[in-house]
Amino acid sequence: MSILYLIFLSNQAVQMLWVNLIMDTLASLALATEMPTPDLLLRKPYGRTKPLISRTMMKNILGQAVYQLIVIFTLLFYGGNFFILVRFF
Amino acid sequence: MLTGVVAAILGDRILNIESGRGLPDGVIGAHFTIIFNTFVMMTLFNEFNARKIHGQRNVFQGIHTNPIFYSIWIGTMLSQVCKR
């Protein structure tokens, strides 16, 4: 999603740097430091030939990607019609 | 769902913006700022979903046990919102 955003939408260097350098590295750092929980011992072992990205993961990834694409593209192409509201600042 | 609420709140306050498409490189209008904000918010809330990958129901379970995670999350959110 970040890559798609950067390729197609970002036309400013600060946005690119913010998304790619700061947010993605910090997010991977945050997710990589998750502590294992006792529930992990109850999980069945993975099969030897099972894919690295399981069916659930792929479902989550694709669902989230489709959702984000819909929101972004709606804002991109129809966004001008939505925001005819009150001005605060 | 959370993201939708955030986007609605952010979107409410802009009046009659012109389309940001077709602007020259390096020029950024209100339209693309909204899109950028929405994208970042969606990515941020997706970090919660990415914590649980085995189909658990509650993605927030044990969130307080990892100080690195939530401090990074809060820090990113703050620096995104407070950016000039």
Backbone of each chain as nested JSON, in Angstrom:
{
  "chains": [
    {"id": "A", "residues": [
      {"number": 1, "name": "MET", "atoms": {"N": [0.832, -1.204, 0.0], "CA": [0.0, 0.0, 0.0], "C": [0.863, 1.248, 0.0]}},
      {"number": 2, "name": "SER", "atoms": {"N": [1.912, 1.223, 0.842], "CA": [2.803, 2.395, 0.853], "C": [3.424, 2.614, -0.5]}},
      {"number": 3, "name": "ILE", "atoms": {"N": [3.843, 1.494, -1.12], "CA": [4.498, 1.611, -2.42], "C": [3.522, 2.19, -3.445]}},
      {"number": 4, "name": "LEU", "atoms": {"N": [2.286, 1.652, -3.434], "CA": [1.295, 2.16, -4.375], "C": [1.064, 3.645, -4.158]}},
      {"number": 5, "name": "TYR", "atoms": {"N": [0.942, 4.017, -2.869], "CA": [0.713, 5.419, -2.565], "C": [1.858, 6.279, -3.084]}},
      {"number": 6, "name": "LEU", "atoms": {"N": [3.074, 5.811, -2.804], "CA": [4.234, 6.623, -3.18], "C": [4.341, 6.767, -4.689]}},
      {"number": 7, "name": "ILE", "atoms": {"N": [4.049, 5.67, -5.4], "CA": [4.199, 5.738, -6.847], "C": [3.168, 6.664, -7.464]}},
      {"number": 8, "name": "PHE", "atoms": {"N": [1.916, 6.5, -7.043], "CA": [0.852, 7.14, -7.797], "C": [0.391, 8.476, -7.24]}},
      {"number": 9, "name": "LEU", "atoms": {"N": [0.502, 8.665, -5.946], "CA": [-0.162, 9.832, -5.38], "C": [0.768, 10.894, -4.824]}},
      {"number": 10, "name": "SER", "atoms": {"N": [1.879, 10.47, -4.215], "CA": [2.675, 11.471, -3.53], "C": [3.46, 12.29, -4.536]}},
      {"number": 11, "name": "ASN", "atoms": {"N": [3.302, 13.59, -4.503], "CA": [4.126, 14.438, -5.345], "C": [4.955, 15.377, -4.499]}},
      {"number": 12, "name": "GLN", "atoms": {"N": [5.088, 15.065, -3.225], "CA": [5.917, 15.913, -2.384], "C": [6.923, 15.068, -1.633]}},
      {"number": 13, "name": "ALA", "atoms": {"N": [8.162, 15.561, -1.573], "CA": [9.242, 14.746, -1.019], "C": [9.022, 14.465, 0.455]}},
      {"number": 14, "name": "VAL", "atoms": {"N": [8.448, 15.426, 1.181], "CA": [8.294, 15.238, 2.618], "C": [7.331, 14.089, 2.905]}},
      {"number": 15, "name": "GLN", "atoms": {"N": [6.258, 14.007, 2.116], "CA": [5.308, 12.912, 2.312], "C": [5.974, 11.575, 2.053]}},
      {"number": 16, "name": "MET", "atoms": {"N": [6.753, 11.508, 0.954], "CA": [7.451, 10.266, 0.656], "C": [8.367, 9.868, 1.795]}},
      {"number": 17, "name": "LEU", "atoms": {"N": [9.163, 10.818, 2.253], "CA": [10.116, 10.496, 3.308], "C": [9.39, 10.089, 4.579]}},
      {"number": 18, "name": "TRP", "atoms": {"N": [8.315, 10.781, 4.897], "CA": [7.574, 10.468, 6.115], "C": [7.013, 9.055, 6.052]}},
      {"number": 19, "name": "VAL", "atoms": {"N": [6.36, 8.719, 4.95], "CA": [5.755, 7.397, 4.851], "C": [6.816, 6.315, 4.828]}},
      {"number": 20, "name": "ASN", "atoms": {"N": [7.811, 6.497, 3.994], "CA": [8.738, 5.401, 3.762], "C": [9.78, 5.277, 4.859]}},
      {"number": 21, "name": "LEU", "atoms": {"N": [10.397, 6.395, 5.203], "CA": [11.491, 6.302, 6.174], "C": [10.981, 6.167, 7.595]}},
      {"number": 22, "name": "ILE", "atoms": {"N": [10.106, 7.059, 7.997], "CA": [9.734, 7.121, 9.407], "C": [8.663, 6.096, 9.737]}},
      {"number": 23, "name": "MET", "atoms": {"N": [7.526, 6.19, 9.044], "CA": [6.394, 5.363, 9.472], "C": [6.655, 3.884, 9.275]}},
      {"number": 24, "name": "ASP", "atoms": {"N": [7.201, 3.496, 8.12], "CA": [7.355, 2.071, 7.864], "C": [8.432, 1.443, 8.739]}},
      {"number": 25, "name": "THR", "atoms": {"N": [9.549, 2.151, 8.919], "CA": [10.581, 1.57, 9.781], "C": [10.097, 1.479, 11.224]}},
      {"number": 26, "name": "LEU", "atoms": {"N": [9.411, 2.517, 11.686], "CA": [8.932, 2.473, 13.069], "C": [7.881, 1.392, 13.244]}},
      {"number": 27, "name": "ALA", "atoms": {"N": [7.031, 1.224, 12.231], "CA": [5.998, 0.198, 12.349], "C": [6.613, -1.189, 12.385]}},
      {"number": 28, "name": "SER", "atoms": {"N": [7.6, -1.421, 11.528], "CA": [8.218, -2.744, 11.552], "C": [8.962, -2.962, 12.854]}},
      {"number": 29, "name": "LEU", "atoms": {"N": [9.574, -1.914, 13.369], "CA": [10.233, -2.037, 14.672], "C": [9.217, -2.384, 15.763]}},
      {"number": 30, "name": "ALA", "atoms": {"N": [8.092, -1.68, 15.733], "CA": [7.079, -1.908, 16.757], "C": [6.533, -3.326, 16.67]}},
      {"number": 31, "name": "LEU", "atoms": {"N": [6.291, -3.801, 15.475], "CA": [5.707, -5.129, 15.334], "C": [6.738, -6.224, 15.591]}},
      {"number": 32, "name": "ALA", "atoms": {"N": [8.006, -5.922, 15.33], "CA": [9.024, -6.95, 15.531], "C": [9.319, -7.166, 17.0]}},
      {"number": 33, "name": "THR", "atoms": {"N": [8.995, -6.202, 17.846], "CA": [9.307, -6.348, 19.265], "C": [8.144, -6.91, 20.057]}},
      {"number": 34, "name": "GLU", "atoms": {"N": [7.161, -7.477, 19.386], "CA": [6.054, -8.109, 20.112], "C": [6.582, -9.284, 20.937]}},
      {"number": 35, "name": "MET", "atoms": {"N": [6.217, -9.304, 22.214], "CA": [6.649, -10.398, 23.075], "C": [5.79, -11.629, 22.817]}},
      {"number": 36, "name": "PRO", "atoms": {"N": [6.363, -12.813, 22.89], "CA": [5.535, -14.016, 22.77], "C": [4.642, -14.184, 23.99]}},
      {"number": 37, "name": "THR", "atoms": {"N": [3.452, -14.69, 23.757], "CA": [2.493, -14.878, 24.84], "C": [2.383, -16.359, 25.162]}},
      {"number": 38, "name": "PRO", "atoms": {"N": [1.851, -16.697, 26.335], "CA": [1.642, -18.12, 26.657], "C": [0.704, -18.822, 25.678]}},
      {"number": 39, "name": "ASP", "atoms": {"N": [-0.18, -18.067, 25.037], "CA": [-1.067, -18.678, 24.055], "C": [-0.3, -19.331, 22.908]}},
      {"number": 40, "name": "LEU", "atoms": {"N": [0.91, -18.849, 22.697], "CA": [1.709, -19.375, 21.589], "C": [1.963, -20.865, 21.745]}},
      {"number": 41, "name": "LEU", "atoms": {"N": [2.01, -21.337, 23.028], "CA": [2.282, -22.751, 23.254], "C": [1.109, -23.624, 22.86]}},
      {"number": 42, "name": "LEU", "atoms": {"N": [-0.082, -23.036, 22.76], "CA": [-1.256, -23.828, 22.41], "C": [-1.441, -23.945, 20.91]}},
      {"number": 43, "name": "ARG", "atoms": {"N": [-0.688, -23.159, 20.16], "CA": [-0.885, -23.164, 18.716], "C": [-0.29, -24.428, 18.107]}},
      {"number": 44, "name": "LYS", "atoms": {"N": [-1.021, -24.963, 17.138], "CA": [-0.507, -26.156, 16.452], "C": [0.697, -25.754, 15.59]}},
      {"number": 45, "name": "PRO", "atoms": {"N": [1.622, -26.69, 15.412], "CA": [2.784, -26.359, 14.563], "C": [2.38, -26.211, 13.109]}},
      {"number": 46, "name": "TYR", "atoms": {"N": [3.158, -25.424, 12.414], "CA": [2.895, -25.242, 10.991], "C": [3.366, -26.468, 10.222]}},
      {"number": 47, "name": "GLY", "atoms": {"N": [2.674, -26.763, 9.14], "CA": [3.108, -27.869, 8.302], "C": [4.368, -27.517, 7.537]}},
      {"number": 48, "name": "ARG", "atoms": {"N": [5.07, -28.554, 7.096], "CA": [6.347, -28.29, 6.444], "C": [6.136, -27.613, 5.098]}},
      {"number": 49, "name": "THR", "atoms": {"N": [5.03, -27.939, 4.449], "CA": [4.791, -27.399, 3.105], "C": [3.776, -26.273, 3.11]}},
      {"number": 50, "name": "LYS", "atoms": {"N": [3.399, -25.806, 4.309], "CA": [2.428, -24.718, 4.362], "C": [3.064, -23.424, 3.853]}},
      {"number": 51, "name": "PRO", "atoms": {"N": [2.292, -22.584, 3.215], "CA": [2.882, -21.32, 2.739], "C": [3.24, -20.407, 3.898]}},
      {"number": 52, "name": "LEU", "atoms": {"N": [4.195, -19.547, 3.624], "CA": [4.655, -18.623, 4.668], "C": [3.549, -17.649, 5.045]}},
      {"number": 53, "name": "ILE", "atoms": {"N": [2.807, -17.206, 4.055], "CA": [1.665, -16.33, 4.304], "C": [0.418, -17.185, 4.254]}},
      {"number": 54, "name": "SER", "atoms": {"N": [-0.139, -17.415, 5.42], "CA": [-1.257, -18.356, 5.487], "C": [-2.5, -17.742, 4.855]}},
      {"number": 55, "name": "ARG", "atoms": {"N": [-3.542, -18.57, 4.801], "CA": [-4.783, -18.118, 4.186], "C": [-5.378, -16.933, 4.952]}},
      {"number": 56, "name": "THR", "atoms": {"N": [-5.308, -17.011, 6.282], "CA": [-5.849, -15.91, 7.091], "C": [-5.086, -14.623, 6.848]}},
      {"number": 57, "name": "MET", "atoms": {"N": [-3.753, -14.755, 6.818], "CA": [-2.946, -13.552, 6.578], "C": [-3.268, -12.951, 5.231]}},
      {"number": 58, "name": "MET", "atoms": {"N": [-3.356, -13.81, 4.21], "CA": [-3.625, -13.302, 2.867], "C": [-4.987, -12.626, 2.815]}},
      {"number": 59, "name": "LYS", "atoms": {"N": [-5.943, -13.215, 3.54], "CA": [-7.284, -12.614, 3.599], "C": [-7.209, -11.227, 4.226]}},
      {"number": 60, "name": "ASN", "atoms": {"N": [-6.464, -11.143, 5.341], "CA": [-6.325, -9.843, 6.006], "C": [-5.651, -8.828, 5.097]}},
      {"number": 61, "name": "ILE", "atoms": {"N": [-4.563, -9.27, 4.464], "CA": [-3.794, -8.337, 3.628], "C": [-4.648, -7.83, 2.476]}},
      {"number": 62, "name": "LEU", "atoms": {"N": [-5.286, -8.767, 1.767], "CA": [-6.072, -8.351, 0.607], "C": [-7.264, -7.503, 1.028]}},
      {"number": 63, "name": "GLY", "atoms": {"N": [-7.908, -7.903, 2.128], "CA": [-9.05, -7.107, 2.599], "C": [-8.646, -5.688, 2.924]}},
      {"number": 64, "name": "GLN", "atoms": {"N": [-7.549, -5.555, 3.653], "CA": [-7.091, -4.216, 4.033], "C": [-6.665, -3.416, 2.8]}},
      {"number": 65, "name": "ALA", "atoms": {"N": [-6.002, -4.077, 1.842], "CA": [-5.551, -3.362, 0.655], "C": [-6.732, -2.868, -0.167]}},
      {"number": 66, "name": "VAL", "atoms": {"N": [-7.738, -3.728, -0.33], "CA": [-8.912, -3.311, -1.104], "C": [-9.627, -2.167, -0.411]}},
      {"number": 67, "name": "TYR", "atoms": {"N": [-9.766, -2.289, 0.915], "CA": [-10.42, -1.223, 1.676], "C": [-9.689, 0.109, 1.514]}},
      {"number": 68, "name": "GLN", "atoms": {"N": [-8.354, 0.07, 1.686], "CA": [-7.606, 1.319, 1.583], "C": [-7.658, 1.89, 0.176]}},
      {"number": 69, "name": "LEU", "atoms": {"N": [-7.602, 0.997, -0.822], "CA": [-7.665, 1.492, -2.195], "C": [-9.004, 2.155, -2.472]}},
      {"number": 70, "name": "ILE", "atoms": {"N": [-10.08, 1.548, -1.982], "CA": [-11.399, 2.14, -2.217], "C": [-11.477, 3.525, -1.591]}},
      {"number": 71, "name": "VAL", "atoms": {"N": [-11.035, 3.625, -0.346], "CA": [-11.105, 4.926, 0.332], "C": [-10.263, 5.967, -0.398]}},
      {"number": 72, "name": "ILE", "atoms": {"N": [-9.02, 5.572, -0.738], "CA": [-8.109, 6.537, -1.367], "C": [-8.628, 6.98, -2.722]}},
      {"number": 73, "name": "PHE", "atoms": {"N": [-9.099, 6.011, -3.515], "CA": [-9.551, 6.374, -4.855], "C": [-10.849, 7.175, -4.802]}},
      {"number": 74, "name": "THR", "atoms": {"N": [-11.719, 6.853, -3.844], "CA": [-12.92, 7.679, -3.698], "C": [-12.545, 9.113, -3.389]}},
      {"number": 75, "name": "LEU", "atoms": {"N": [-11.595, 9.259, -2.45], "CA": [-11.162, 10.619, -2.112], "C": [-10.491, 11.294, -3.295]}},
      {"number": 76, "name": "LEU", "atoms": {"N": [-9.731, 10.514, -4.05], "CA": [-8.976, 11.119, -5.145], "C": [-9.893, 11.606, -6.256]}},
      {"number": 77, "name": "PHE", "atoms": {"N": [-10.862, 10.764, -6.616], "CA": [-11.644, 11.113, -7.793], "C": [-12.943, 11.846, -7.469]}},
      {"number": 78, "name": "TYR", "atoms": {"N": [-13.52, 11.566, -6.299], "CA": [-14.77, 12.229, -5.95], "C": [-14.612, 13.144, -4.754]}},
      {"number": 79, "name": "GLY", "atoms": {"N": [-13.379, 13.29, -4.248], "CA": [-13.165, 14.041, -3.019], "C": [-13.615, 15.481, -3.117]}},
      {"number": 80, "name": "GLY", "atoms": {"N": [-13.488, 16.068, -4.31], "CA": [-13.881, 17.458, -4.464], "C": [-15.35, 17.69, -4.217]}},
      {"number": 81, "name": "ASN", "atoms": {"N": [-16.177, 16.645, -4.431], "CA": [-17.603, 16.832, -4.234], "C": [-18.011, 16.647, -2.783]}},
      {"number": 82, "name": "PHE", "atoms": {"N": [-17.18, 15.96, -2.004], "CA": [-17.582, 15.635, -0.632], "C": [-17.475, 16.829, 0.297]}},
      {"number": 83, "name": "PHE", "atoms": {"N": [-16.371, 17.535, 0.182], "CA": [-16.009, 18.46, 1.245], "C": [-16.539, 19.852, 0.986]}},
      {"number": 84, "name": "ILE", "atoms": {"N": [-17.824, 19.97, 0.794], "CA": [-18.399, 21.307, 0.659], "C": [-19.118, 21.597, 1.961]}},
      {"number": 85, "name": "LEU", "atoms": {"N": [-18.368, 21.787, 2.995], "CA": [-18.928, 21.875, 4.338], "C": [-18.455, 23.151, 5.008]}},
      {"number": 86, "name": "VAL", "atoms": {"N": [-18.447, 23.128, 6.309], "CA": [-18.131, 24.329, 7.069], "C": [-16.632, 24.563, 7.098]}},
      {"number": 87, "name": "ARG", "atoms": {"N": [-16.249, 25.81, 7.034], "CA": [-14.833, 26.134, 7.142], "C": [-14.536, 26.586, 8.571]}},
      {"number": 88, "name": "PHE", "atoms": {"N": [-13.539, 25.931, 9.179], "CA": [-13.194, 26.253, 10.561], "C": [-11.981, 27.148, 10.662]}},
      {"number": 89, "name": "PHE", "atoms": {"N": [-11.095, 27.043, 9.693], "CA": [-9.86, 27.806, 9.844], "C": [-9.483, 28.457, 8.546]}}
    ]},
    {"id": "B", "residues": [
      {"number": 1, "name": "MET", "atoms": {"N": [-13.245, 0.816, 10.688], "CA": [-14.318, 1.596, 11.307], "C": [-13.735, 2.828, 11.998]}},
      {"number": 2, "name": "LEU", "atoms": {"N": [-12.704, 2.589, 12.819], "CA": [-12.031, 3.72, 13.467], "C": [-11.522, 4.71, 12.438]}},
      {"number": 3, "name": "THR", "atoms": {"N": [-10.964, 4.155, 11.373], "CA": [-10.394, 5.03, 10.353], "C": [-11.458, 5.879, 9.691]}},
      {"number": 4, "name": "GLY", "atoms": {"N": [-12.598, 5.256, 9.455], "CA": [-13.682, 6.028, 8.853], "C": [-14.062, 7.215, 9.707]}},
      {"number": 5, "name": "VAL", "atoms": {"N": [-14.115, 6.988, 11.029], "CA": [-14.458, 8.088, 11.932], "C": [-13.419, 9.196, 11.83]}},
      {"number": 6, "name": "VAL", "atoms": {"N": [-12.145, 8.784, 11.836], "CA": [-11.08, 9.787, 11.77], "C": [-11.155, 10.574, 10.477]}},
      {"number": 7, "name": "ALA", "atoms": {"N": [-11.358, 9.851, 9.372], "CA": [-11.427, 10.534, 8.082], "C": [-12.602, 11.492, 8.03]}},
      {"number": 8, "name": "ALA", "atoms": {"N": [-13.72, 11.084, 8.633], "CA": [-14.882, 11.963, 8.638], "C": [-14.587, 13.232, 9.423]}},
      {"number": 9, "name": "ILE", "atoms": {"N": [-13.899, 13.063, 10.56], "CA": [-13.587, 14.236, 11.376], "C": [-12.642, 15.167, 10.627]}},
      {"number": 10, "name": "LEU", "atoms": {"N": [-11.618, 14.554, 10.019], "CA": [-10.659, 15.382, 9.3], "C": [-11.306, 16.06, 8.108]}},
      {"number": 11, "name": "GLY", "atoms": {"N": [-12.182, 15.333, 7.422], "CA": [-12.74, 15.863, 6.199], "C": [-13.745, 16.975, 6.425]}},
      {"number": 12, "name": "ASP", "atoms": {"N": [-14.321, 17.018, 7.609], "CA": [-15.408, 17.953, 7.865], "C": [-15.002, 19.411, 7.743]}},
      {"number": 13, "name": "ARG", "atoms": {"N": [-13.734, 19.681, 7.96], "CA": [-13.391, 21.07, 8.19], "C": [-12.858, 21.78, 6.953]}},
      {"number": 14, "name": "ILE", "atoms": {"N": [-12.965, 21.176, 5.813], "CA": [-12.401, 21.829, 4.63], "C": [-13.521, 22.26, 3.704]}},
      {"number": 15, "name": "LEU", "atoms": {"N": [-13.397, 23.441, 3.208], "CA": [-14.451, 23.997, 2.368], "C": [-14.073, 23.913, 0.909]}},
      {"number": 16, "name": "ASN", "atoms": {"N": [-14.886, 23.264, 0.148], "CA": [-14.911, 23.5, -1.297], "C": [-13.528, 23.49, -1.942]}},
      {"number": 17, "name": "ILE", "atoms": {"N": [-12.815, 22.415, -1.687], "CA": [-11.449, 22.377, -2.182], "C": [-11.446, 22.118, -3.673]}},
      {"number": 18, "name": "GLU", "atoms": {"N": [-10.451, 22.621, -4.312], "CA": [-10.312, 22.322, -5.731], "C": [-9.561, 21.008, -5.87]}},
      {"number": 19, "name": "SER", "atoms": {"N": [-9.742, 20.36, -6.988], "CA": [-9.088, 19.069, -7.189], "C": [-7.586, 19.245, -7.223]}},
      {"number": 20, "name": "GLY", "atoms": {"N": [-6.872, 18.33, -6.562], "CA": [-5.423, 18.434, -6.511], "C": [-4.76, 17.773, -7.695]}},
      {"number": 21, "name": "ARG", "atoms": {"N": [-5.55, 17.095, -8.531], "CA": [-4.94, 16.436, -9.677], "C": [-4.563, 17.47, -10.722]}},
      {"number": 22, "name": "GLY", "atoms": {"N": [-3.433, 17.27, -11.357], "CA": [-3.005, 18.184, -12.393], "C": [-2.146, 19.316, -11.885]}},
      {"number": 23, "name": "LEU", "atoms": {"N": [-1.924, 19.345, -10.583], "CA": [-1.008, 20.365, -10.08], "C": [0.414, 19.983, -10.467]}},
      {"number": 24, "name": "PRO", "atoms": {"N": [1.289, 20.973, -10.632], "CA": [2.672, 20.65, -10.972], "C": [3.387, 19.976, -9.821]}},
      {"number": 25, "name": "ASP", "atoms": {"N": [4.519, 19.37, -10.127], "CA": [5.287, 18.664, -9.114], "C": [5.712, 19.617, -8.01]}},
      {"number": 26, "name": "GLY", "atoms": {"N": [5.674, 19.142, -6.778], "CA": [6.11, 19.943, -5.658], "C": [5.04, 20.863, -5.112]}},
      {"number": 27, "name": "VAL", "atoms": {"N": [3.967, 21.043, -5.85], "CA": [2.87, 21.863, -5.342], "C": [1.828, 20.937, -4.759]}},
      {"number": 28, "name": "ILE", "atoms": {"N": [1.362, 21.245, -3.574], "CA": [0.422, 20.332, -2.944], "C": [-0.753, 21.127, -2.404]}},
      {"number": 29, "name": "GLY", "atoms": {"N": [-1.94, 20.668, -2.746], "CA": [-3.136, 21.371, -2.342], "C": [-3.834, 20.686, -1.198]}},
      {"number": 30, "name": "ALA", "atoms": {"N": [-4.993, 21.244, -0.815], "CA": [-5.751, 20.673, 0.292], "C": [-6.229, 19.268, -0.033]}},
      {"number": 31, "name": "HIS", "atoms": {"N": [-6.522, 19.039, -1.286], "CA": [-7.034, 17.728, -1.676], "C": [-6.037, 16.62, -1.355]}},
      {"number": 32, "name": "PHE", "atoms": {"N": [-4.812, 16.795, -1.808], "CA": [-3.831, 15.737, -1.568], "C": [-3.42, 15.68, -0.113]}},
      {"number": 33, "name": "THR", "atoms": {"N": [-3.566, 16.782, 0.587], "CA": [-3.289, 16.721, 2.025], "C": [-4.292, 15.822, 2.724]}},
      {"number": 34, "name": "ILE", "atoms": {"N": [-5.553, 15.921, 2.312], "CA": [-6.578, 15.053, 2.887], "C": [-6.27, 13.599, 2.574]}},
      {"number": 35, "name": "ILE", "atoms": {"N": [-5.905, 13.354, 1.322], "CA": [-5.618, 11.972, 0.934], "C": [-4.437, 11.429, 1.727]}},
      {"number": 36, "name": "PHE", "atoms": {"N": [-3.435, 12.269, 1.885], "CA": [-2.256, 11.831, 2.642], "C": [-2.613, 11.51, 4.088]}},
      {"number": 37, "name": "ASN", "atoms": {"N": [-3.385, 12.403, 4.692], "CA": [-3.794, 12.176, 6.08], "C": [-4.578, 10.896, 6.22]}},
      {"number": 38, "name": "THR", "atoms": {"N": [-5.522, 10.688, 5.308], "CA": [-6.335, 9.479, 5.372], "C": [-5.484, 8.237, 5.227]}},
      {"number": 39, "name": "PHE", "atoms": {"N": [-4.537, 8.313, 4.297], "CA": [-3.668, 7.158, 4.086], "C": [-2.866, 6.837, 5.336]}},
      {"number": 40, "name": "VAL", "atoms": {"N": [-2.301, 7.859, 5.945], "CA": [-1.486, 7.631, 7.131], "C": [-2.328, 7.074, 8.267]}},
      {"number": 41, "name": "MET", "atoms": {"N": [-3.553, 7.598, 8.408], "CA": [-4.417, 7.1, 9.475], "C": [-4.774, 5.631, 9.241]}},
      {"number": 42, "name": "MET", "atoms": {"N": [-5.061, 5.283, 8.007], "CA": [-5.393, 3.889, 7.718], "C": [-4.21, 2.984, 8.008]}},
      {"number": 43, "name": "THR", "atoms": {"N": [-3.004, 3.447, 7.634], "CA": [-1.817, 2.647, 7.923], "C": [-1.612, 2.484, 9.416]}},
      {"number": 44, "name": "LEU", "atoms": {"N": [-1.833, 3.564, 10.15], "CA": [-1.639, 3.514, 11.599], "C": [-2.592, 2.519, 12.243]}},
      {"number": 45, "name": "PHE", "atoms": {"N": [-3.871, 2.571, 11.862], "CA": [-4.811, 1.664, 12.512], "C": [-4.643, 0.238, 12.01]}},
      {"number": 46, "name": "ASN", "atoms": {"N": [-4.049, 0.102, 10.847], "CA": [-3.762, -1.242, 10.359], "C": [-2.646, -1.9, 11.156]}},
      {"number": 47, "name": "GLU", "atoms": {"N": [-1.826, -1.079, 11.827], "CA": [-0.778, -1.667, 12.655], "C": [-1.381, -2.526, 13.768]}},
      {"number": 48, "name": "PHE", "atoms": {"N": [-2.521, -2.118, 14.277], "CA": [-3.182, -2.949, 15.287], "C": [-3.566, -4.296, 14.699]}},
      {"number": 49, "name": "ASN", "atoms": {"N": [-4.137, -4.254, 13.481], "CA": [-4.561, -5.507, 12.865], "C": [-3.379, -6.415, 12.59]}},
      {"number": 50, "name": "ALA", "atoms": {"N": [-2.23, -5.803, 12.279], "CA": [-1.075, -6.611, 11.92], "C": [-0.49, -7.329, 13.123]}},
      {"number": 51, "name": "ARG", "atoms": {"N": [-0.902, -6.959, 14.333], "CA": [-0.351, -7.632, 15.503], "C": [-0.845, -9.06, 15.615]}},
      {"number": 52, "name": "LYS", "atoms": {"N": [-2.094, -9.31, 15.203], "CA": [-2.677, -10.648, 15.348], "C": [-2.892, -11.243, 13.968]}},
      {"number": 53, "name": "ILE", "atoms": {"N": [-2.242, -12.365, 13.713], "CA": [-2.302, -12.901, 12.354], "C": [-2.922, -14.28, 12.302]}},
      {"number": 54, "name": "HIS", "atoms": {"N": [-3.432, -14.791, 13.418], "CA": [-4.007, -16.128, 13.373], "C": [-5.521, -16.097, 13.494]}},
      {"number": 55, "name": "GLY", "atoms": {"N": [-6.099, -14.996, 13.106], "CA": [-7.554, -14.918, 13.101], "C": [-8.177, -14.72, 14.459]}},
      {"number": 56, "name": "GLN", "atoms": {"N": [-7.409, -14.169, 15.411], "CA": [-8.017, -13.891, 16.714], "C": [-9.048, -12.782, 16.579]}},
      {"number": 57, "name": "ARG", "atoms": {"N": [-9.991, -12.793, 17.532], "CA": [-11.04, -11.783, 17.466], "C": [-10.551, -10.434, 17.966]}},
      {"number": 58, "name": "ASN", "atoms": {"N": [-9.839, -10.452, 19.09], "CA": [-9.488, -9.196, 19.753], "C": [-8.068, -8.798, 19.39]}},
      {"number": 59, "name": "VAL", "atoms": {"N": [-7.95, -7.776, 18.541], "CA": [-6.61, -7.368, 18.144], "C": [-5.92, -6.552, 19.222]}},
      {"number": 60, "name": "PHE", "atoms": {"N": [-6.675, -6.088, 20.203], "CA": [-6.078, -5.238, 21.238], "C": [-5.573, -6.035, 22.427]}},
      {"number": 61, "name": "GLN", "atoms": {"N": [-5.693, -7.356, 22.377], "CA": [-5.305, -8.139, 23.539], "C": [-3.806, -8.027, 23.777]}},
      {"number": 62, "name": "GLY", "atoms": {"N": [-3.432, -7.731, 25.018], "CA": [-2.024, -7.646, 25.377], "C": [-1.306, -6.465, 24.789]}},
      {"number": 63, "name": "ILE", "atoms": {"N": [-2.043, -5.412, 24.471], "CA": [-1.387, -4.273, 23.825], "C": [-0.52, -3.511, 24.815]}},
      {"number": 64, "name": "HIS", "atoms": {"N": [-0.882, -3.607, 26.126], "CA": [-0.118, -2.856, 27.121], "C": [1.162, -3.582, 27.5]}},
      {"number": 65, "name": "THR", "atoms": {"N": [1.334, -4.817, 27.007], "CA": [2.531, -5.552, 27.408], "C": [3.749, -5.189, 26.582]}},
      {"number": 66, "name": "ASN", "atoms": {"N": [3.543, -4.405, 25.52], "CA": [4.688, -4.032, 24.69], "C": [4.806, -2.515, 24.635]}},
      {"number": 67, "name": "PRO", "atoms": {"N": [5.626, -1.973, 25.541], "CA": [5.73, -0.5, 25.577], "C": [6.293, 0.077, 24.301]}},
      {"number": 68, "name": "ILE", "atoms": {"N": [7.157, -0.672, 23.631], "CA": [7.728, -0.137, 22.387], "C": [6.626, 0.085, 21.363]}},
      {"number": 69, "name": "PHE", "atoms": {"N": [5.721, -0.898, 21.287], "CA": [4.657, -0.779, 20.283], "C": [3.817, 0.459, 20.526]}},
      {"number": 70, "name": "TYR", "atoms": {"N": [3.289, 0.592, 21.742], "CA": [2.34, 1.696, 21.897], "C": [3.021, 3.052, 21.966]}},
      {"number": 71, "name": "SER", "atoms": {"N": [4.271, 3.089, 22.439], "CA": [4.926, 4.409, 22.408], "C": [5.226, 4.831, 20.972]}},
      {"number": 72, "name": "ILE", "atoms": {"N": [5.623, 3.872, 20.146], "CA": [5.865, 4.215, 18.737], "C": [4.557, 4.633, 18.07]}},
      {"number": 73, "name": "TRP", "atoms": {"N": [3.486, 3.916, 18.401], "CA": [2.202, 4.244, 17.774], "C": [1.767, 5.654, 18.154]}},
      {"number": 74, "name": "ILE", "atoms": {"N": [1.851, 5.951, 19.449], "CA": [1.441, 7.281, 19.908], "C": [2.344, 8.356, 19.323]}},
      {"number": 75, "name": "GLY", "atoms": {"N": [3.651, 8.043, 19.279], "CA": [4.579, 9.024, 18.721], "C": [4.304, 9.32, 17.264]}},
      {"number": 76, "name": "THR", "atoms": {"N": [4.029, 8.261, 16.495], "CA": [3.725, 8.48, 15.081], "C": [2.454, 9.291, 14.917]}},
      {"number": 77, "name": "MET", "atoms": {"N": [1.439, 8.928, 15.702], "CA": [0.169, 9.652, 15.615], "C": [0.357, 11.127, 15.956]}},
      {"number": 78, "name": "LEU", "atoms": {"N": [1.111, 11.391, 17.036], "CA": [1.315, 12.786, 17.444], "C": [2.072, 13.557, 16.374]}},
      {"number": 79, "name": "SER", "atoms": {"N": [3.132, 12.957, 15.862], "CA": [3.921, 13.729, 14.896], "C": [3.197, 13.874, 13.566]}},
      {"number": 80, "name": "GLN", "atoms": {"N": [2.273, 12.951, 13.286], "CA": [1.471, 13.146, 12.082], "C": [0.467, 14.278, 12.273]}},
      {"number": 81, "name": "VAL", "atoms": {"N": [-0.193, 14.287, 13.41], "CA": [-1.26, 15.262, 13.617], "C": [-0.699, 16.654, 13.851]}},
      {"number": 82, "name": "CYS", "atoms": {"N": [0.435, 16.717, 14.533], "CA": [0.953, 18.028, 14.899], "C": [1.888, 18.612, 13.863]}},
      {"number": 83, "name": "LYS", "atoms": {"N": [1.999, 17.947, 12.727], "CA": [2.939, 18.444, 11.736], "C": [2.396, 19.722, 11.097]}},
      {"number": 84, "name": "ARG", "atoms": {"N": [3.299, 20.589, 10.796], "CA": [2.897, 21.855, 10.148], "C": [2.772, 21.625, 8.674]}}
    ]}
  ]
}
